[in-house]
Amino acid sequence: MDLQAQKAIIIEQFKQVNDINLINAIKNLLDYALKKEQGEADIPEAHRKLVTERLEKARKNPELLLDWEEAKETLNP
């Protein structure tokens, strides 16, 4: 079955849905897919700020960083 036929079937099924939670979930999936196709990152500002702060701390205090191989050994003894 080709992509257009699959879309048509899904659209017909969607027309029969009355559950608002399911409709909202599908809408969220479609919104996410559109953003992904457009290359937009959906990263909250608070997360960006946290990463920026941690990178700055690492630049100022490189002695606090661990070597990956050493850190891995402490995780998997």
Backbone as a printed PyTorch tensor [residue, N CA C, xyz], in Angstrom:
tensor([[[  0.8480,  -1.1740,   0.0000],
         [  0.0000,   0.0000,   0.0000],
         [  0.8950,   1.2390,   0.0000]],

        [[  0.5890,   2.1810,  -0.8510],
         [  1.4280,   3.3690,  -0.9400],
         [  1.0900,   4.3720,   0.1730]],

        [[  1.9260,   5.3650,   0.2970],
         [  1.8110,   6.3470,   1.3760],
         [  0.4870,   7.1070,   1.3250]],

        [[  0.0570,   7.5200,   0.1460],
         [ -1.1970,   8.2740,   0.0170],
         [ -2.4020,   7.4370,   0.4480]],

        [[ -2.3810,   6.1680,   0.1220],
         [ -3.4820,   5.2810,   0.5220],
         [ -3.5020,   5.1140,   2.0390]],

        [[ -2.3190,   4.9770,   2.6320],
         [ -2.2390,   4.8660,   4.0910],
         [ -2.7680,   6.1240,   4.7590]],

        [[ -2.4070,   7.2860,   4.2200],
         [ -2.8930,   8.5490,   4.7710],
         [ -4.4190,   8.6210,   4.6820]],

        [[ -4.9620,   8.2280,   3.5680],
         [ -6.4120,   8.2860,   3.3740],
         [ -7.1390,   7.4050,   4.3910]],

        [[ -6.5990,   6.2330,   4.6450],
         [ -7.2010,   5.3210,   5.6270],
         [ -7.1450,   5.9420,   7.0180]],

        [[ -5.9990,   6.5090,   7.3700],
         [ -5.8370,   7.1290,   8.6890],
         [ -6.7930,   8.3090,   8.8430]],

        [[ -6.9330,   9.1100,   7.8160],
         [ -7.8400,  10.2650,   7.8710],
         [ -9.2740,   9.8020,   8.0960]],

        [[ -9.6910,   8.7600,   7.4130],
         [-11.0530,   8.2430,   7.5940],
         [-11.2450,   7.7120,   9.0120]],

        [[-10.2430,   7.0310,   9.5410],
         [-10.3340,   6.5320,  10.9040],
         [-10.3970,   7.6900,  11.8910]],

        [[ -9.6030,   8.7130,  11.6490],
         [ -9.5490,   9.8690,  12.5410],
         [-10.8930,  10.5920,  12.5800]],

        [[-11.5700,  10.6500,  11.4630],
         [-12.8730,  11.3190,  11.3980],
         [-13.8960,  10.6740,  12.3340]],

        [[-13.6880,   9.4110,  12.6740],
         [-14.6190,   8.6880,  13.5370],
         [-14.2730,   8.7970,  15.0190]],

        [[-13.1330,   9.3850,  15.3370],
         [-12.6800,   9.4860,  16.7260],
         [-13.4040,  10.6250,  17.4330]],

        [[-13.8890,  10.3470,  18.6530],
         [-14.5490,  11.3650,  19.4570],
         [-13.8610,  11.5860,  20.7990]],

        [[-12.8230,  10.8370,  21.0770],
         [-12.0930,  10.9510,  22.3450],
         [-11.1490,  12.1460,  22.2710]],

        [[-11.4280,  13.1870,  23.0740],
         [-10.6320,  14.4150,  23.0270],
         [ -9.1710,  14.1610,  23.3870]],

        [[ -8.9280,  13.2270,  24.3030],
         [ -7.5370,  12.9200,  24.6800],
         [ -6.7690,  12.3060,  23.5120]],

        [[ -7.4290,  11.4270,  22.7880],
         [ -6.7820,  10.8140,  21.6270],
         [ -6.5560,  11.8570,  20.5340]],

        [[ -7.5260,  12.7330,  20.3250],
         [ -7.3740,  13.7980,  19.3290],
         [ -6.2030,  14.7010,  19.6960]],

        [[ -6.1060,  15.0790,  20.9710],
         [ -4.9860,  15.9250,  21.4130],
         [ -3.6470,  15.2110,  21.2610]],

        [[ -3.6150,  13.9190,  21.5550],
         [ -2.3760,  13.1560,  21.4200],
         [ -1.9310,  13.1020,  19.9550]],

        [[ -2.8670,  12.8740,  19.0610],
         [ -2.5450,  12.8320,  17.6290],
         [ -2.0720,  14.2040,  17.1580]],

        [[ -2.7330,  15.2630,  17.6180],
         [ -2.3250,  16.6150,  17.2550],
         [ -0.8990,  16.8850,  17.7280]],

        [[ -0.5840,  16.4720,  18.9510],
         [  0.7790,  16.6600,  19.4690],
         [  1.8020,  15.9060,  18.6270]],

        [[  1.4660,  14.7010,  18.2040],
         [  2.3660,  13.9320,  17.3380],
         [  2.5810,  14.6350,  16.0050]],

        [[  1.4970,  15.1570,  15.4450],
         [  1.6140,  15.8640,  14.1690],
         [  2.4210,  17.1500,  14.3120]],

        [[  2.2140,  17.8810,  15.4040],
         [  2.9960,  19.0950,  15.6590],
         [  4.4770,  18.7640,  15.7860]],

        [[  4.7800,  17.6900,  16.5150],
         [  6.1670,  17.2600,  16.6970],
         [  6.7900,  16.8850,  15.3530]],

        [[  6.0420,  16.1440,  14.5430],
         [  6.5640,  15.7190,  13.2420],
         [  6.8540,  16.9230,  12.3600]],

        [[  5.9860,  17.9180,  12.3910],
         [  6.1890,  19.1180,  11.5790],
         [  7.4360,  19.8690,  12.0320]],

        [[  7.6010,  20.0270,  13.3370],
         [  8.7870,  20.7150,  13.8480],
         [ 10.0530,  19.9560,  13.4820]],

        [[  9.9830,  18.6360,  13.5730],
         [ 11.1500,  17.8110,  13.2440],
         [ 11.5130,  17.9630,  11.7730]],

        [[ 10.5110,  17.9590,  10.9090],
         [ 10.7650,  18.1180,   9.4750],
         [ 11.3500,  19.4860,   9.1610]],

        [[ 10.9450,  20.5010,   9.9300],
         [ 11.4300,  21.8550,   9.7050],
         [ 12.7680,  22.0910,  10.4050]],

        [[ 13.2440,  21.0770,  11.1270],
         [ 14.5400,  21.1850,  11.7820],
         [ 14.5210,  22.0140,  13.0470]],

        [[ 13.3610,  22.2490,  13.5970],
         [ 13.2710,  23.0260,  14.8240],
         [ 13.4990,  22.1190,  16.0220]],

        [[ 14.3350,  22.5830,  16.9220],
         [ 14.5590,  21.8430,  18.1530],
         [ 13.5210,  22.2860,  19.1700]],

        [[ 12.9590,  21.3380,  19.8660],
         [ 11.9480,  21.6430,  20.8680],
         [ 12.5740,  21.4840,  22.2510]],

        [[ 13.5590,  22.3450,  22.5210],
         [ 14.2820,  22.2700,  23.7880],
         [ 13.8620,  23.4600,  24.6380]],

        [[ 13.3140,  23.1890,  25.8150],
         [ 12.8780,  24.2920,  26.6760],
         [ 14.0410,  25.2130,  27.0530]],

        [[ 13.7380,  26.4830,  27.2200],
         [ 14.7560,  27.4790,  27.5630],
         [ 15.4740,  27.1140,  28.8560]],

        [[ 14.7600,  26.5740,  29.8330],
         [ 15.3800,  26.1940,  31.1060],
         [ 16.4600,  25.1290,  30.8870]],

        [[ 16.2160,  24.2060,  29.9740],
         [ 17.2030,  23.1600,  29.6840],
         [ 18.4240,  23.7510,  28.9850]],

        [[ 18.1770,  24.6660,  28.0610],
         [ 19.2940,  25.3210,  27.3690],
         [ 20.1700,  26.0730,  28.3730]],

        [[ 19.5190,  26.7770,  29.3010],
         [ 20.2410,  27.5510,  30.3050],
         [ 21.0780,  26.6300,  31.1890]],

        [[ 20.5060,  25.5160,  31.5960],
         [ 21.2230,  24.5620,  32.4440],
         [ 22.4660,  24.0230,  31.7430]],

        [[ 22.3300,  23.6680,  30.4770],
         [ 23.4790,  23.1530,  29.7210],
         [ 24.5480,  24.2320,  29.5830]],

        [[ 24.1270,  25.4500,  29.2860],
         [ 25.0650,  26.5620,  29.1460],
         [ 25.8190,  26.7920,  30.4520]],

        [[ 25.1030,  26.7630,  31.5690],
         [ 25.7430,  26.9480,  32.8800],
         [ 26.7470,  25.8410,  33.1630]],

        [[ 26.3800,  24.6090,  32.8550],
         [ 27.2830,  23.4760,  33.1110],
         [ 28.5220,  23.5360,  32.2190]],

        [[ 28.3450,  23.9480,  30.9690],
         [ 29.5030,  24.0840,  30.0880],
         [ 30.4410,  25.1760,  30.5880]],

        [[ 29.8740,  26.2820,  31.0360],
         [ 30.6840,  27.3770,  31.5710],
         [ 31.4440,  26.9240,  32.8130]],

        [[ 30.7750,  26.1890,  33.6910],
         [ 31.4280,  25.6690,  34.8980],
         [ 32.5810,  24.7340,  34.5220]],

        [[ 32.3880,  23.9040,  33.5120],
         [ 33.4310,  22.9840,  33.0730],
         [ 34.6140,  23.7390,  32.4820]],

        [[ 34.3420,  24.8150,  31.7390],
         [ 35.4340,  25.6080,  31.1670],
         [ 36.2580,  26.2860,  32.2630]],

        [[ 35.5780,  26.7640,  33.2990],
         [ 36.2610,  27.4730,  34.3830],
         [ 36.9770,  26.5170,  35.3350]],

        [[ 36.4930,  25.2800,  35.4350],
         [ 37.0410,  24.3130,  36.3890],
         [ 37.2940,  22.9680,  35.7290]],

        [[ 38.2200,  22.9010,  34.7840],
         [ 38.4350,  21.6280,  34.0750],
         [ 38.8860,  20.4960,  34.9930]],

        [[ 39.4240,  20.8430,  36.1590],
         [ 39.8620,  19.7960,  37.0930],
         [ 38.6830,  19.0100,  37.6760]],

        [[ 37.4760,  19.5480,  37.5690],
         [ 36.2940,  18.8530,  38.0650],
         [ 35.8170,  17.7650,  37.1080]],

        [[ 36.2820,  17.8180,  35.8680],
         [ 35.8490,  16.8470,  34.8670],
         [ 36.5350,  15.5120,  35.0720]],

        [[ 35.8210,  14.4610,  34.7420],
         [ 36.3660,  13.1190,  34.8580],
         [ 36.6880,  12.5700,  33.4740]],

        [[ 37.7330,  11.7810,  33.4050],
         [ 38.0540,  11.0600,  32.1890],
         [ 36.9830,   9.9860,  31.9900]],

        [[ 36.4730,   9.8480,  30.7760],
         [ 35.3890,   8.9130,  30.5360],
         [ 35.7760,   7.4810,  30.8960]],

        [[ 36.9610,   7.0620,  30.5470],
         [ 37.3670,   5.6830,  30.8360],
         [ 37.4150,   5.4340,  32.3430]],

        [[ 37.9030,   6.4120,  33.1100],
         [ 37.9320,   6.2690,  34.5670],
         [ 36.5210,   6.2680,  35.1470]],

        [[ 35.6820,   7.1540,  34.6510],
         [ 34.3110,   7.2270,  35.1440],
         [ 33.5600,   5.9370,  34.8140]],

        [[ 33.8040,   5.3900,  33.6410],
         [ 33.1480,   4.1580,  33.2270],
         [ 33.5250,   3.0060,  34.1480]],

        [[ 34.7510,   2.9840,  34.5980],
         [ 35.2170,   1.9300,  35.5010],
         [ 34.4790,   2.0000,  36.8440]],

        [[ 34.1640,   3.1970,  37.2960],
         [ 33.4540,   3.3030,  38.5720],
         [ 31.9960,   2.8850,  38.4410]],

        [[ 31.4540,   2.9650,  37.2240],
         [ 30.0780,   2.5630,  36.9870],
         [ 29.9420,   1.0630,  36.7700]],

        [[ 30.9390,   0.4640,  36.1460],
         [ 30.9240,  -0.9740,  35.8520],
         [ 32.1670,  -1.6380,  36.4400]],

        [[ 32.1550,  -1.8490,  37.7420],
         [ 33.3750,  -2.4470,  38.3630],
         [ 33.6130,  -3.8800,  37.9240]]])
